C-alpha cells in the first residue's frame, strides 16, 4: 500500500522555479529520503503534502486522502517538522508543547517526556530566547510526541550538534522498526544513508532518479584494473580488496558513497 502517493505534481512559479511532473510513492513502513539543494523543490513538494499549497496539476494523497481537500484531517494525524520552524516566540517552550499536545489529543499516550529526555531538552523559558538547536529540539518533540504513524520531516536535524544528530538517526531507525512511514528531506547524506530504504534526487524541480540506495551504488559502480609486479602481489591485492586476478592484473569494483552519487547528478559530466 502506498501511504504517500504523489502523481505528476506540478507547481510553476515561473523562471524555471517550482516542481514539474513529480511522482513519488512511499510504502507503509518505508523510509524515503528526499535529496536536493536549496531551491530544488523539496520543500515545495512537502508543502503540497501538508495541504499548504494547492496543486496546479497532478495530485498528492496520504492514506488515500487528498492532501488539499482533506488537509485538516491529514495535518492532525501526521508528525511534521517544517524546514523553517515558526513558533509563538512570546510563548514558553513548555506551554507550546502543552498547546500542541492538546491539539493532537495526545493525552496519556503522549511521548513528550520520553522525547525531552532523549534530546536532553529543558523546555522552560521563552522560545524567543532559545538557541536554534533548542528550537529544533522543540520541533522534533512536537512532531513525535503524539506517536504518529506517518512522519514528514524537512531538514529535521538542522542546527543540532553531532551527538543530537546521531540520537535522531537512532530514533528514525526505531520508528522504522515499528512500521512507521517516513519521508525525510535532508542535506545530511549520512542521515539519509543510515535511515532510508530508497531515495529520490530532485534537480531544478524535476526528479532525476528514484531508487534504493544499494541499487544506485551498483549503478554508479566504478571498475578499475591495475597491473602489479608479480602474480603473487596481484593475488594478495585481489584478496585484500575483493577483486579478481588474472596473472599480474587485478580488477576491483568500487561503490560510490551517496554523496558522490548525488554529485554525479549535480556536478556535470566532468564529475560523472
N, C-alpha and C positions, 0 to 999 in steps of 0.2 A: 504494500500500500504506500502511495506517495503522500506523506503527511504535508509536505510543502511542494506545491506544483505551480511553477511559473512557465507560462506558454507565450512565446512571441511578444514579450513585454516591450513596449516602446514608449519613450518619453523624449521628445525632441525639443531641446531648449534653443536650438539654432547654433550656428557657427561650429557645428560638429560636437556640441555638448549634449549630454543626455545618455540614454540607453536605447539600443536598437535591436529588436528581434531577439531578446534574451529569453532563453528557455533553460530552466533548471528544475530537476526533480530530486527531492530528498526523501528517502525511505524512512519508515519508522525504525528507530533505534540507530540511525546512521548519523555520523558527524561529518558535515560537509564544509570544507574550507573554501573561502572566497578570497582570492588574491588579486591585487591590482594596486597601483599607486594612487595617491590623492587625485581626484577628478576623473578616475577611470569609469565610475558608475556604480561602485559597490553600495555606497550609502543611498543613492537614488533607488536602487533595486530594493534595498531593505525598507526604505520608507514606503514603497508600494506595498510590501508585505504587511506593514503595520497599519495600512489604511490611511496614511497621512497624505498620499498623493493618488489621484485618480488616473488610471492608465489611459493613454491616448489610443493605444492599440494593444491587442493581446489581453491577457488576464493573469491574475495570480490567486491561488487558493491555499488555505490552510485547513487541514482536516475536512476538505470538501466544501468549506465555506468561502464565499467570495470575499477577498480582503478589503474591498471598498464598501460593498453593501452591508457586510456583517462585521465591520471594523470594531464596533463597541464590544461585541461578544468575543471576538478574537483577542483583543487587547487585554481583556480580563483574564484570559487563560494562559497567555504567554509569559515567559520570562524574557525581558528585553533590556539590553544595555545599549543606549544610543552612542554614536560616535562622538557627539558633543553633548555631555550631560548638563542639563539645566536644572537648577534647584530653586526653591524659595529661599533665597540667601539669608533672609532675616529669621528663618526657622532654624531651630536647633536640629542636630542630626538625629537625636533620639526621637524627637517629636515627628520629624519627617518619616522615619521608618514606621512609627506607630500609625501615621496617616496612611501610608502605603499598605500596611498590614490590614487595616480596617477596610480599605478599598478592595483589597483582594479577598477579604473574608477568610484570612489565613487561620484565625482562631487558635485552638490548641495545637493544630498541626504546623504551626509556624516554625521555621528553621532559623529564625532570626539570631537567637543566642549562639547556635552552632556556627553560623556564618561569621558572627562577630568574633568569636574565639579563634576560628580558623585563620582569619585575616588580621588578628591582633588589633582590632579596631575598638576604640572607646568613642561612641557616637555623641558624647556630651559636648556641648558648646555650639556656637553658631556655625552654620555651614560656610558662611562667607569668610570666616577666619581659618578655615581648614586648608591644608595643602592640596595640590592636585591629586596626589596619591591617596589621601584620605577621602577626598570626594569620589574618586574612582572606586574605592572600597565600599562607600555608601551605595553607589550604583550597583555593585556586584551583590551586596546583601539584599537590596531591594528586588533584584531580578530573580534571586534563587530562594528567598525565604518562604515563598508560598508553594515550593516544590512542584513547579510546573513540568508538564510532560514535553513541552516544546520550548526551546531556547533560541533566541535570535540575538546574536552578540556582535556588535560592531566595534571593533578595536577595544576589546574588553580589558586588556592589561595596560592600556595607555597610562603612563605616569607611575606605574608600580615598579618597585625595585626588583632585582632578580629573584630574591627569596620569595616575594609575594607572587611574582610571575610563575614560579615553579609550583607554588601552592595552588594557583589557579589551574594550571595544567593537570595537576593531580585531581582536582575537583571535577574537571571535564571528563577525565578517564573514569572516575567513579560514576558520574551521571550516565555515561555511555553504557556501563555495565548494568545499570538499572533500566535500560531500554529507552532513555530519553532521545528525542530527535533534536539535533543541534545544527544550526547554521552559524558559522564562525567567520567573520571578516577580520583579517589581521595583517599587520606588516611583519609580524614575528614568524619567520619561517620555521624555527624550531617548534614554536607553539602549534602551528598547523601540522607539521611533520609528525609530532608526537601524539596528536589527538584525532586527526581527521582520517576517514576512510577514503574519501575522494576529494578532489579539489577542482575548482573552476577558476581559470585565469581570465580576467576581463581587461581589455585594452581599448581605449577610446570608445567606451560604451558597448563594445561587442565582445561576446565570449570567443576566445581563441582556442580554448580546449577545456574539456571536462573529462576527467578520468581518475582512476585510482592512482595513488602516489606511486606504488610499485610499478604499475603499467607505464606511467610517464618516465620513470627512471629507466626501464628497459627500452623504451622508445628512443631515449636520448643517450643510450649507452655508447661509449666510445671504445674502439678496439685499437690496441697498439701492438706492433710486432718489433721486437728488439733482437739484435744479434750479440751473443756473448762469446767469450774467447774459447770456450770448450763446451762439449755436450754435458759434462758434469755440472758446470756452473749454470748452464741453461736449465737442467733438470732441477737443481736446487732453487733457482729463481722461480720456475713454474710452480714448484710445490709451495713456496712461501707466499706467492701472490695468486694462487688458484688459476694458473694459466695452463696452456697446452704447449708441449715441447716437440720440436722436430729437428733433431740434430742439435745445432747450437742456436737455433731460432726459437724464440718464445713468444707466444701470442697471449695477451691478457686483455680482459674487458673491464672497464671502469665505469661504474654507475655514477651519475652526477647527483649532487645534492639538490634539494628542492629549490634552493636559492639560485643555483646555477641554471636549472631548468627554466625558472622564472625569467632570468636574464636572457636566455635564448629567445624568448618571446618579445623582450623589450630592448635588447641590445643591438638589434640589427644583424645583418648577415655576417659581419666580421666577428660576432660573438657566438654564432650558432655552432 
